[in-house]
C-alpha cells in the first residue's frame, strides 16, 4: 500500500541565528557607496591619543589581507543586526553611527595601500630576476671568452709559457674576480707583444689572441663588472611600516564595534554579534582589560549563543 509523504515545513528562523551575508556579494566599494565618506572629525577623535607605535605593533600581528577580506562581511553583518533590533535593543549597542563608515574607509585605504605595496614588490622582484639573468649570461660569456683566449695562447706560445697565465687568470667565482682575470689576460697579451714584436706578436695574431683579443677581453671585463655592481632599489611607494600602521587603524575600529555588540549581548542575549573569519583569532584571544578571568563556559561571543560572552578586551593603549 502506497504511503503518501508529506513534506515537513522548514523550521522557523530562530531570532538567535546569525544573518547570512555572502562575502562574494559585499565589497568595500559597494559599502563605501552606501555608507558615504567617513567623518573626518570623528576619525581624528577616534585615533587621538593612540601612539603610532601601538598601532604599528597591532598591525604586525595580523595579515593585511585577512582584514581586507573580513571587513565587508563584518560590516554587512553588523548593519543587518542593527536593522533587526528594536529601538530599545538598539539603544544598548553603544556605538556611534559614524563607526561603520570609518571602518569601511580605513579598510578601503588599507586595500589600496596593499595593492600598491604588492605591485611595487613584484616590480622589484621582476627587476632583480632580470638583472640576475643578465649577470649569469655575462658570466657565461666572460668565462667562454677567457677559455678561448687561454687555449689560443697555449697554441701560440706552448705549454711551458702558460705557467704565468695560470697564475694570473685566477678564479671566476664572482663578477669581480672574473673581470680581474680577463684584464690580466689582456695585459699579458700586450706585454708579450711588446716583448717580442716580431715572433710572438705574429704568433698571437695567427691564433687570434693578439691586439683585438686583448681589447675584447677588457670590454668583456667592463661589462661583467658593470652588471655585477648594479643594485635594484626597493622603491616601494608604501613601506611595510605604513602598511602595519594602517592594519592597526583598521583593527582598533573593529575592536570598538565588537566591544559595543558584546556589551549589548551581555545585557540582552538575543542581540547578535557580527562575525569575523580570518581575523577572528586576533579579537577572540585577548585577555579582559579588567584583568578578571573569564567565567567557565564563557568562550567569547559566539553568534546565536544566548550565554553571556566573555568580556571584550581593549586594543593596545587606545582600545577603550
C-alpha positions as CSV (number, residue, x, y, z in Angstrom):
1,X,0.0,0.0,0.0
2,X,1.5,3.3,-1.0
3,X,2.0,5.8,1.7
4,X,1.9,9.5,1.0
5,X,4.8,11.5,2.1
6,X,4.1,14.9,3.4
7,X,7.0,17.4,3.2
8,X,7.8,18.8,6.6
9,X,7.7,22.6,6.8
10,X,11.0,24.3,7.1
11,X,11.8,25.2,10.7
12,X,11.1,28.8,11.6
13,X,14.1,31.1,11.8
14,X,15.3,31.5,15.3
15,X,16.0,35.1,16.4
16,X,19.3,33.9,17.7
17,X,20.5,32.7,14.3
18,X,23.2,34.8,12.6
19,X,22.1,36.7,9.5
20,X,23.8,35.2,6.4
21,X,25.7,37.6,4.3
22,X,27.7,36.3,1.4
23,X,31.2,37.7,1.3
24,X,31.2,37.4,-2.5
25,X,28.3,39.9,-3.0
26,X,29.5,42.5,-0.5
27,X,32.6,44.7,-1.3
28,X,34.3,47.6,0.3
29,X,33.5,49.8,-2.7
30,X,29.8,48.9,-2.5
31,X,29.7,49.6,1.2
32,X,31.5,52.9,0.8
33,X,28.9,54.0,-1.8
34,X,26.1,53.0,0.6
35,X,27.5,54.4,3.8
36,X,29.1,57.5,2.3
37,X,32.5,59.0,3.3
38,X,33.9,58.8,6.8
39,X,33.5,61.7,9.1
40,X,37.0,63.3,9.3
41,X,36.5,65.0,12.6
42,X,35.2,61.7,14.1
43,X,38.2,59.8,12.7
44,X,40.5,62.4,14.3
45,X,38.8,61.9,17.7
46,X,38.9,58.2,17.4
47,X,42.7,58.0,16.8
48,X,43.6,60.9,19.0
49,X,45.9,59.9,21.9
50,X,46.8,56.5,20.5
51,X,50.6,56.3,19.9
52,X,51.6,55.4,16.4
53,X,53.9,52.7,17.8
54,X,50.9,51.0,19.4
55,X,49.0,50.9,16.1
56,X,52.1,49.6,14.3
57,X,52.5,46.9,17.0
58,X,48.9,45.8,16.5
59,X,49.3,45.8,12.7
60,X,52.3,43.5,12.8
61,X,50.2,40.8,14.5
62,X,47.9,40.2,11.5
63,X,48.0,39.8,7.8
64,X,46.6,42.8,5.9
65,X,44.6,40.6,3.5
66,X,42.8,38.9,6.3
67,X,41.4,42.3,7.5
68,X,40.6,43.3,3.9
69,X,38.7,40.1,3.3
70,X,36.8,40.1,6.6
71,X,35.6,43.7,6.8
72,X,32.9,43.7,4.1
73,X,31.1,40.7,5.7
74,X,31.7,42.1,9.2
75,X,30.2,45.4,8.3
76,X,27.3,44.0,6.3
77,X,26.5,41.6,9.2
78,X,26.6,44.5,11.7
79,X,24.2,46.5,9.6
80,X,21.7,43.7,9.3
81,X,21.9,43.0,13.0
82,X,21.3,46.7,13.8
83,X,18.4,46.8,11.4
84,X,16.7,43.8,13.1
85,X,16.8,45.4,16.6
86,X,14.0,47.2,18.3
87,X,14.6,50.7,19.4
88,X,15.2,49.6,23.0
89,X,17.7,47.0,21.8
90,X,19.4,49.4,19.5
91,X,20.0,51.8,22.5
92,X,22.0,49.0,24.2
93,X,24.5,49.0,21.3
94,X,26.5,52.0,22.4
95,X,28.2,52.7,19.0
96,X,28.1,55.9,17.0
97,X,26.8,55.6,13.5
98,X,30.0,57.1,12.2
99,X,32.0,54.0,13.2
100,X,30.9,51.7,10.4
101,X,31.7,54.3,7.6
102,X,35.0,54.9,9.3
103,X,35.9,51.2,9.3
104,X,34.9,50.9,5.6
105,X,37.1,53.9,4.7
106,X,40.1,52.7,6.7
107,X,39.8,49.2,5.2
108,X,39.5,50.7,1.7
109,X,42.6,52.7,2.3
110,X,44.4,49.6,3.5
111,X,43.3,47.7,0.4
112,X,44.7,50.5,-1.8
113,X,48.0,50.6,0.1
114,X,48.4,46.8,0.0
115,X,47.9,46.8,-3.8
116,X,50.5,49.5,-4.2
117,X,52.9,47.7,-1.8
118,X,52.5,44.3,-3.5
119,X,52.7,45.8,-7.1
120,X,56.0,47.6,-6.2
121,X,57.4,44.4,-4.5
122,X,56.5,42.4,-7.6
123,X,58.1,45.0,-9.8
124,X,61.3,44.9,-7.8
125,X,61.4,41.1,-7.8
126,X,61.0,41.1,-11.5
127,X,63.8,43.6,-12.0
128,X,66.1,41.6,-9.7
129,X,65.3,38.4,-11.6
130,X,66.1,40.1,-14.9
131,X,69.3,41.5,-13.6
132,X,70.4,38.1,-12.2
133,X,69.7,36.6,-15.6
134,X,71.8,39.3,-17.3
135,X,74.5,38.7,-14.7
136,X,74.5,34.9,-15.4
137,X,74.7,35.5,-19.1
138,X,77.6,37.9,-18.8
139,X,79.5,35.5,-16.6
140,X,78.9,32.7,-19.1
141,X,80.1,34.9,-21.9
142,X,83.1,36.1,-20.0
143,X,84.2,32.6,-18.9
144,X,83.8,31.3,-22.5
145,X,85.9,34.2,-23.9
146,X,88.5,33.6,-21.2
147,X,88.8,29.9,-22.0
148,X,89.0,30.5,-25.8
149,X,91.8,33.0,-25.2
150,X,93.6,30.6,-22.8
151,X,93.6,27.8,-25.4
152,X,94.7,30.2,-28.2
153,X,97.6,31.4,-26.1
154,X,98.7,27.8,-25.4
155,X,98.7,27.0,-29.1
156,X,100.6,30.2,-29.9
157,X,103.2,30.1,-27.1
158,X,103.4,26.4,-26.0
159,X,102.6,24.8,-22.6
160,X,105.8,25.9,-20.8
161,X,105.0,29.5,-21.1
162,X,101.5,29.1,-19.7
163,X,102.6,28.9,-16.1
164,X,102.3,32.7,-15.7
165,X,98.9,32.7,-17.4
166,X,97.7,30.1,-15.0
167,X,98.8,32.3,-12.1
168,X,97.1,35.5,-13.3
169,X,93.8,34.1,-14.6
170,X,92.5,33.4,-11.1
171,X,89.0,32.1,-10.3
172,X,85.7,33.1,-11.7
173,X,83.6,32.7,-8.6
174,X,82.3,36.3,-8.7
175,X,81.8,39.0,-11.4
176,X,84.8,41.0,-9.9
177,X,87.2,38.0,-9.9
178,X,86.3,37.1,-13.5
179,X,86.7,40.7,-14.6
180,X,90.2,40.9,-13.0
181,X,91.2,37.6,-14.7
182,X,90.1,38.9,-18.1
183,X,92.0,42.2,-17.6
184,X,95.1,40.2,-16.5
185,X,94.9,38.1,-19.7
186,X,94.6,41.3,-21.8
187,X,97.7,42.7,-20.0
188,X,99.6,39.5,-20.6
189,X,98.9,39.7,-24.3
190,X,100.0,43.3,-24.5
191,X,103.2,42.6,-22.6
192,X,104.0,39.5,-24.8
193,X,103.5,41.6,-28.0
194,X,105.8,44.4,-26.7
195,X,108.5,41.9,-25.5
196,X,108.8,40.2,-28.9
197,X,107.1,42.4,-31.6
198,X,108.2,40.1,-34.4
199,X,107.9,36.4,-33.5
200,X,105.5,36.3,-30.5
201,X,103.3,39.2,-31.7
202,X,102.8,37.4,-35.0
203,X,102.1,34.1,-33.4
204,X,99.4,35.7,-31.2
205,X,97.8,37.2,-34.3
206,X,98.0,33.9,-36.1
207,X,95.9,32.2,-33.3
208,X,93.5,35.1,-32.9
209,X,94.8,36.2,-29.5
210,X,96.5,39.4,-30.5
211,X,95.6,43.1,-30.0
212,X,92.0,42.7,-31.0
213,X,91.6,39.9,-28.4
214,X,93.1,42.0,-25.7
215,X,90.7,44.8,-26.4
216,X,87.8,42.4,-26.4
217,X,88.8,40.9,-23.1
218,X,88.9,44.4,-21.5
219,X,85.5,45.3,-22.9
220,X,84.0,42.0,-21.6
221,X,85.6,42.6,-18.1
222,X,84.0,46.0,-18.0
223,X,80.6,44.6,-18.9
224,X,80.8,41.8,-16.3
225,X,81.9,44.2,-13.6
226,X,79.2,46.7,-14.5
227,X,76.3,44.2,-14.3
228,X,77.7,42.8,-11.1
229,X,77.7,46.2,-9.4
230,X,74.1,47.2,-10.3
231,X,71.6,47.1,-7.4
232,X,67.9,47.2,-7.7
233,X,66.4,49.9,-5.4
234,X,63.3,48.8,-3.4
235,X,61.5,51.9,-4.5
236,X,58.3,51.0,-2.7
237,X,55.6,53.6,-2.7
238,X,54.2,52.0,0.5
239,X,56.6,50.8,3.2
240,X,55.9,47.8,5.4
241,X,55.7,50.1,8.4
242,X,53.0,52.2,6.8
243,X,51.0,49.0,6.0
244,X,51.3,47.8,9.6
245,X,50.2,51.2,10.8
246,X,47.1,51.0,8.6
247,X,46.4,47.5,9.8
248,X,46.4,48.8,13.3
249,X,43.9,51.6,12.4
250,X,41.5,49.1,11.0
251,X,41.9,46.7,13.9
252,X,41.2,49.3,16.5
253,X,37.8,50.2,14.9
254,X,36.9,46.5,14.6
255,X,37.6,46.2,18.3
256,X,35.4,49.1,19.2
257,X,32.5,47.7,17.2
258,X,32.9,44.2,18.7
259,X,33.0,45.7,22.2
260,X,29.8,47.6,21.7
261,X,27.9,44.5,20.4
262,X,29.3,42.2,23.0
263,X,28.4,44.6,25.8
264,X,24.9,44.7,24.5
265,X,24.7,41.0,24.2
266,X,25.7,40.6,27.9
267,X,22.5,42.6,28.7
268,X,20.3,41.0,26.1
269,X,21.3,37.6,24.9
270,X,19.2,37.8,21.7
271,X,21.4,40.6,20.3
272,X,23.8,39.0,17.9
273,X,27.4,39.9,17.4
274,X,28.9,40.5,13.9
275,X,31.2,37.8,12.7
276,X,34.8,37.7,11.6
277,X,36.5,34.9,9.8
278,X,40.3,35.1,9.1
279,X,40.9,37.8,11.7
280,X,38.7,36.3,14.4
281,X,41.6,34.9,16.4
282,X,43.0,38.3,16.9
283,X,40.0,39.5,18.8
284,X,38.9,36.3,20.5
285,X,42.2,35.5,22.2
286,X,42.6,38.8,24.0
287,X,42.5,38.9,27.8
288,X,40.0,41.2,29.5
289,X,41.0,44.8,30.2
290,X,39.9,44.4,33.8
291,X,42.3,41.5,34.3
292,X,39.4,39.3,35.5
293,X,39.4,35.7,34.5
294,X,36.6,34.6,32.2
295,X,33.8,32.6,33.8
296,X,33.7,28.8,32.9
297,X,32.0,28.4,29.6
298,X,32.4,32.0,28.6
299,X,34.4,31.5,25.4
300,X,33.9,34.7,23.5
301,X,30.6,35.8,21.9
302,X,29.5,33.0,19.5
303,X,26.7,34.3,17.4
304,X,23.4,32.7,18.3
305,X,24.6,31.5,21.7
306,X,22.5,33.0,24.5
307,X,25.1,32.5,27.2
308,X,26.9,35.6,28.3
309,X,30.1,36.1,26.3
310,X,33.5,36.8,27.9
311,X,34.4,40.4,28.3
312,X,35.9,42.0,25.3
313,X,39.4,43.3,26.0
314,X,40.9,46.6,24.9
315,X,43.2,47.1,21.9
316,X,46.5,48.4,22.9
317,X,46.5,51.9,24.5
318,X,43.6,53.2,22.6
319,X,41.2,50.2,22.5
320,X,38.9,51.9,25.0
